[in-house]
C-alpha cells in the first residue's frame, strides 16, 4: 500500500510539473498575442522601418532574417550531414570520435554572444567581410553546427544494425548503404532536426549584432544586381534581422511607437518559430508514413 501511495504521489507531482510548463507557455503566448496582434497589418509586415517617426514596418528585417537563415542552412546542413555520417558510420578511432564529440559539446554550450564576438574577429575583422549577411551566415553556421550534428547523428544511430548488414549483404558498399538504406530510413528525423535548428537560428540576435550589423538599408526589390547595396540578394550588405530589430528598438527608444513595433515584431517572430516547429512535426510524420508504408 505504501508503494502504491508513493507511486500515485510521484505521478501527481509529474503531472503538476507538466501542467506548470504548459501553463507558462500558454501565458506567454496569450501575453505576446494580446500585446502584438493589434499592431499587425499588411503595412507593418511589408513596410520599411522608420528611424525617428511612427508608422514603420518590419518588411526589410523579415526578409533579412529569412535570407540569412537560408544562406546559413545552405552552409551548415552539408557540413553537419558529413560530420554526422563520419561519426556514426566511418570512424574507427574511438579517441578521435571522443575528441570530436567533446568539441561539439563545448561548441553547443558556448553563449551566443561569445560566438558572435568570435565571428566579429574572424569574419568581420580578419577576412574583411565587414558587417554583412555573409559574416552573419558564417557565424550562425558555427552556432548552429553542433545542434545539427548531434540531431543528425542521433537520427542515424536509430537505424538498426540489421539494416546496415542487409545493405552490405546485397553487395552495396558502405557509402551506398548509407545513401540508399540508412539515410532514407531516418530521413524524417533528420528533416525534423533541420527544421527545429532553423527555428532556433531564426530567433538568434546576440551573434548577429556583431556580424550582420544593426542597420537595415532600404532595399529595392526590383534590383536583382547582387553587387548593388540596394539589392535584396547582395550578401555583402549589412542586414538588421528581426530579432536584432526588436533588441534595437527597445534599447534605443528613438521612435515614438517603440513599444508597438516591439510587440508586433515579437509576435511575428514567435509565429514564425511556431510554424517551424509545426512544420517539423507535420513533415516528419508525413515522411515517416510515406517511407514506412503506414
Secondary structure, DSSP 8 states (H G I E B T S, - for coil): -HHHHHHHHHHHHHHHHHHHHHHHHHHHHHHHHHHHGGG--HHHHHS---SSSS----HHHHHHHHHHHHHHHHHHHHHHHHHHHIIIII---HHHHHHHHHHHHHHHHS-HHHHHHHHIIIIIIIS---SSHHHHHHHHHHHHHHHHHHHHHHHHHTS-HHHHHHHHHTT--HHHHIIIIIHHHHHHHHHHHHHHHHHHHHT--HHHHTTT-S-----BTT---TTSTTBTT-TTS----HHHHHHHHHHH--STTHHHHHHHHHHHHHHHHHHHHHHHHHHHHHHHHHHHT-
